Amino acid sequence: MELVIHPNKVLRQKCIEVNFDEVDKSELEDIGRQMLEIMYNNNGAGLAHPQVAGNSRIFVMGDKDFSRIIINPVIEKQSIMTEAEQEGCLSFPNLWMPVKRAKTILAKWDSIDGKVQREFFSNFKARCFQHELDHLNGINFNERVSKLILNMAMKKQRKKNKHGR
């Protein structure tokens, strides 16, 4: 498993739902463990299956103290209140932009053993969940901002990449 970098076309694909009758728990655990390791090794807060060339509705999020393997995620409710905060993406090195997202969400997903989970997330965790869910739908964060904001961020990205920071 390796990190996929934009503009790889796999980042634009819509992922397929995990069918628990066709996959075993140990396979899902292995996918989740490898994805968490890649996320940690790259100082990320989330990683979706297409970012490692997969096509299943799986993502991981968190850090060493709080991590989740999220399978077949949906957002059941989201707050009207939104906020634009800086976001980055492991598949877009050194690209940072303010992206507008719901401040609070009620998320639903399946655990590795197929049990339905529900949890309210707010602020950074809500942002992370929404960002990774976008990946599963073939949407990248650069599509969530205006051309002007994207162009300004890409200019900064080129400068960082040129100077190796």
N, C-alpha and C positions, 0 to 999 in steps of 0.2 A: 504494500500500500504506500503510495507516494502522494504528496500534495500536488494538486493540479493548479496551474497558474493561468489567469486570464490572458489571452482570449480563447482558451481551449473550449471547444463547442460543447463538451460534457456539462459545462456550467450553465448551459441554456436549456437543458433537458428537464422535463417534468418527470419526477420520480414515481415509481410504482409502490403501492401499498404492500407492506409485509403481510404475507399470509402465514399465520402461525401453524397451519396444517402442513405447510410445505417446507418449513425451515425448522431446524432444531435450536434449542436454547443455547447450546454450546457454540454454535456458529454465530448467533447474535452476540453472545458474550465476547467472542474473539474479535468480531468486527468493532464492537464498542470499545474494547480494551485497546486495540490498535489505533482507533480514531482518537481516543483520549491521549494516548502517548504522543501521537503526531501533534495534537493541539498543544499539549504541555511543552513539547520540544520546540515549538514555534512561538511560544508565549501568547497563545490565543485564548479566547474565552468561549469559543464555540467552533464547531466544525461539522459540516453537513456531508452526507455520503457522496454527493457528486463532486465534492472538493477532493476526494481521493479516488475519483473515477468510478464510483458506484452509482447505482440507479434505484436504490431502495429508499423509502421514506424513513430515514434514520438520521438523527444528528446527536451530537454530544455538546454539552455546555457546562461551564463551571470552572472551578479551580481545585486545588488539592483538598480544600476543606468542604467544598460543595460541588458535587458533579452529578450529572444526570445523563443517562442514555435514554434518548427519547425516540420512540417508535410510533409511526402513524399519527403524528401530531395534528391537532386542530386548535384553533382559538374559538372558544365558545362565546365569549363576551370580551369586549374591550371598552376601555373608558373613552369618553368623548374627548377628555383632556389629552392633548398631545404635547410633545416637546421635541425640538430639534437639538440633537446632541451629536458630538463627534463620533463617527464610526470608522472602523477600519475593517479589513478583511484579509485573511491569510492568503487568499487567491489573488489579491491585488496589493502586492508589497508596497509599503510606504505611501499608500493612498488613503487619506483621511478627509472625511467630509461631514458636515452637519446633515443628518437625516432625520426627518420628522416621523415619529412613531407614537403609538398609543402609550400612555404613561403606565397603565395597568391593564392586565389581561387575565382572563380565566382560561387556562390551558388544559387540554385533555390529551392524553397519549396512552400508549400501551407500554408496560414494563417488559423486560426481557422474557418473563414467563407468561406474557399475554394478558396480564391483569390491567384493567383500566385505571389510570391515575388522573387526578385532577388537582390543580394547584393554582392559586393566585400568584402572579408575579408582578412586581412593580419596578420602576426605574430601570437600572442596568440589566437585571435578569429578564424583564419584559422585553427590553430592546434586543437582547441577545436571542431570545426565543423567536421573536418576529423576524430578525435577520436570517436566522438559520432556516426557519420555515419558508421564507422567500426562496432560499436556495433550492429547496425541495420542489418548488413550483417553477423553477427555471428563471427566477428573477434575481438579478444581482443588485447590490446596493447602489451602483453607479446609475441605475435606471430610476432611482427614487429621488433624484435631485435634478435641478434645472441644468441646462447646458452651461450656463455661466458659472455656477458653482463647480460643476464637473471640470470645466476647463481650468479654473483657478487651482483646483486641487491637483489636477494632472501636471500643471506647471511646477507646483511645489514638489510633486512626486519625482519628476524628471531631475530637478535640482538635487534632491536627496539621493537618488540613484547614482547621479553623476559623481557626487562627493562621497559616496559610500557610507551614508549615515542612515 
